[in-house]
Every structure is written in structure tokens, then in C-alpha cells.
Amino acid sequence: KPRHPVFHAYFLRRIREGKTKPQALVCIMRRAVRIIYGMMKTKSEYRPYETD
């Protein structure tokens, strides 16, 4: 069972695009860092958005 459905969907999309699992994990980590930086910059809480 995935811990975070939005990130899991993003991971699966990257796998379908031809990335390897380690490459897809790096994509997830980079996305998480961008989200965290944005939260710190705007002093806001995390509000996930649903894709699909």
C-alpha cells in the first residue's frame, strides 16, 4: 500500500515514461524538495492536490 497516493501516482507515471526505479525515486525527491521549499518560502501548510 503506497504511503502517499499522489507521489505514488507520480512514481508510476515516471516508470511508464521509461525511467528506472532509482531515477523515478530521484524525481520524487526533487519534487518533494521543491514542495518543502515553497512551503518554507510562503510559510504555508502542505495541501496536496489530486491529479487525474
C-alpha positions as CSV (number, residue, x, y, z in Angstrom):
1,K,0.0,0.0,0.0
2,P,1.5,3.3,-1.0
3,R,2.2,5.8,1.8
4,H,1.3,8.9,-0.3
5,P,-1.1,8.3,-3.2
6,V,-0.1,11.5,-5.1
7,F,3.6,10.7,-5.0
8,H,2.8,7.0,-5.9
9,A,0.9,8.1,-9.0
10,Y,3.8,10.4,-10.0
11,F,6.2,7.5,-9.4
12,L,4.2,5.1,-11.6
13,R,3.9,7.8,-14.3
14,R,7.7,8.2,-14.4
15,I,8.1,4.4,-14.6
16,R,5.7,4.4,-17.6
17,E,7.7,7.1,-19.2
18,G,10.8,4.8,-19.2
19,K,12.6,5.8,-16.1
20,T,14.2,3.2,-13.9
21,K,13.1,2.9,-10.3
22,P,16.1,4.8,-8.9
23,Q,15.6,7.5,-11.4
24,A,11.9,7.8,-10.6
25,L,12.8,8.0,-6.9
26,V,15.1,10.9,-7.6
27,C,12.3,12.6,-9.4
28,I,10.1,12.1,-6.3
29,M,12.8,13.5,-4.0
30,R,13.3,16.6,-6.2
31,R,9.6,17.2,-6.3
32,A,9.4,16.9,-2.5
33,V,12.2,19.3,-2.1
34,R,10.5,21.9,-4.3
35,I,7.3,21.5,-2.3
36,I,9.1,21.9,1.0
37,Y,11.0,24.9,-0.2
38,G,7.7,26.5,-1.4
39,M,6.1,25.8,1.9
40,M,9.0,27.4,3.8
41,K,9.1,30.4,1.5
42,T,5.4,31.1,1.8
43,K,5.1,29.9,5.4
44,S,2.1,27.7,4.4
45,E,1.0,24.2,5.2
46,Y,1.1,21.3,2.9
47,R,-2.1,21.0,0.8
48,P,-1.8,18.1,-1.7
49,Y,-3.7,18.4,-4.9
50,E,-5.2,15.5,-6.6
51,T,-4.2,14.7,-10.2
52,D,-6.4,12.7,-12.6
